[in-house]
């Protein structure tokens, strides 16, 4: 991935910034300018809180290029509290994850492109550090 | 619109074909299809157009523009030719482009070739290349592979419907059994459920036998209008009764209901309506068993099982030749092989073989209507064809 391709995604990767549809109120991630629910224009920025629960998960035993040094690692679908499901790695796990487990966003190194390439940072999710009220 | 027929089919063996280049594979399949159709005897020295299904050549062999390359390599310099790409549904999408061209009247004889060269690069590179079918910005950057995406679906499926992993075993057993009699298949050996149950996990719950193999291969078909097919002797014309495509979000995570395979529901419903048939009329179903979970969801989305009950058809043996809905009759993606951009055309070739009554030991008796389905990504593009004699 090029520097510009990553740079354009900064607000999503570092802040979970998506969109809120002014027509139907849907919370949208990733942002896409046309609401996936009502197909009307939706470009109002909305920053997600960054908490949710595990919807599904698996372990990548043999990672692709750029992830070799991380293998094995756990990837998951996380259902954010505001509705959307996102794809992410799980980190800071102690023991097996399970569907329904509460998780929260943290910022971590996602991948590297060799010695010369870009180091990509972005969101991963971990089990809640503090119990919820 | 004109009725369209398949008058010729051809294929290469599937496997690690290091001695054959992509252009040679395409040539072999297309020449076999042209000979099968008897084009030369009919005084036709070339098709009017060539539609190539391919996903990865720019990445695996540094080669794009396969339309011109293959047309020229076949001695057809000058004809209309281009590649159609829809990830693993590229073959089905290319075949559909050929059907549309002939149906419209703009092309009389169309050639379709699905071709893929996957084994020239190493495992890491092919894994990354396949991942380009997923969302680069929001899926792949997190380290998901195609196996992992299917694992996420399978894990959720097993959780929601309380299905044990063993329930999927017969998909692999059936595919391997059917490949034994297919001389072109990659894995021509039967396996037992025990082999499946003991196989190593590659991304739990997906194990080695839930997943189809990386391989090379090419398959081809020649299309023409029905009235022209009647003039060609020695050919059993197989009619294209329906040719449809449905799409869904590119991202798996963007679907409200990722177990529904909505793109398949869309394309199958349209296909049934156009052909005027229902699931009870389908004598065999060449579905897209890239992973056992995809076979399961495809059976459910295509009307052969209720949601959550796709594996029942495998466990009860209904998917075997002689069963209610025979699938993967020549080995499917699992055992025949899955050269991604070629797979959709292999499915058509296998269905035509059955409808002509040329499937030998694997013949589905009295096969009159067949369905072939080709899935791109995690169900982002689904192409469905219904064929009949």
Boltz contact constraints between the chains, C-beta under 6 A:
constraints:
  - contact:
      token1: [A, 9]
      token2: [B, 137]
      max_distance: 6.0
  - contact:
      token1: [A, 30]
      token2: [B, 138]
      max_distance: 6.0
  - contact:
      token1: [A, 56]
      token2: [B, 152]
      max_distance: 6.0
  - contact:
      token1: [A, 56]
      token2: [B, 155]
      max_distance: 6.0
  - contact:
      token1: [A, 56]
      token2: [B, 156]
      max_distance: 6.0
  - contact:
      token1: [A, 58]
      token2: [B, 148]
      max_distance: 6.0
  - contact:
      token1: [A, 58]
      token2: [B, 151]
      max_distance: 6.0
  - contact:
      token1: [A, 58]
      token2: [B, 152]
      max_distance: 6.0
  - contact:
      token1: [A, 58]
      token2: [B, 155]
      max_distance: 6.0
  - contact:
      token1: [A, 58]
      token2: [B, 203]
      max_distance: 6.0
  - contact:
      token1: [A, 58]
      token2: [B, 204]
      max_distance: 6.0
  - contact:
      token1: [A, 59]
      token2: [B, 204]
      max_distance: 6.0
  - contact:
      token1: [A, 60]
      token2: [B, 143]
      max_distance: 6.0
  - contact:
      token1: [A, 60]
      token2: [B, 148]
      max_distance: 6.0
  - contact:
      token1: [A, 60]
      token2: [B, 203]
      max_distance: 6.0
  - contact:
      token1: [A, 63]
      token2: [B, 143]
      max_distance: 6.0
  - contact:
      token1: [A, 64]
      token2: [B, 127]
      max_distance: 6.0
  - contact:
      token1: [A, 64]
      token2: [B, 128]
      max_distance: 6.0
  - contact:
      token1: [A, 64]
      token2: [B, 131]
      max_distance: 6.0
  - contact:
      token1: [A, 64]
      token2: [B, 145]
      max_distance: 6.0
  - contact:
      token1: [A, 65]
      token2: [B, 124]
      max_distance: 6.0
  - contact:
      token1: [A, 65]
      token2: [B, 128]
      max_distance: 6.0
  - contact:
      token1: [A, 67]
      token2: [B, 143]
      max_distance: 6.0
  - contact:
      token1: [A, 75]
      token2: [B, 144]
      max_distance: 6.0
  - contact:
      token1: [A, 75]
      token2: [B, 148]
      max_distance: 6.0
  - contact:
      token1: [A, 77]
      token2: [B, 152]
      max_distance: 6.0
  - contact:
      token1: [A, 77]
      token2: [B, 253]
      max_distance: 6.0
  - contact:
      token1: [A, 85]
      token2: [B, 253]
      max_distance: 6.0
  - contact:
      token1: [A, 86]
      token2: [B, 253]
      max_distance: 6.0
  - contact:
      token1: [A, 87]
      token2: [B, 139]
      max_distance: 6.0
  - contact:
      token1: [A, 87]
      token2: [B, 142]
      max_distance: 6.0
  - contact:
      token1: [A, 87]
      token2: [B, 144]
      max_distance: 6.0
  - contact:
      token1: [A, 87]
      token2: [B, 253]
      max_distance: 6.0
  - contact:
      token1: [A, 88]
      token2: [B, 142]
      max_distance: 6.0
  - contact:
      token1: [A, 89]
      token2: [B, 142]
      max_distance: 6.0
  - contact:
      token1: [A, 99]
      token2: [B, 159]
      max_distance: 6.0
  - contact:
      token1: [A, 110]
      token2: [B, 141]
      max_distance: 6.0
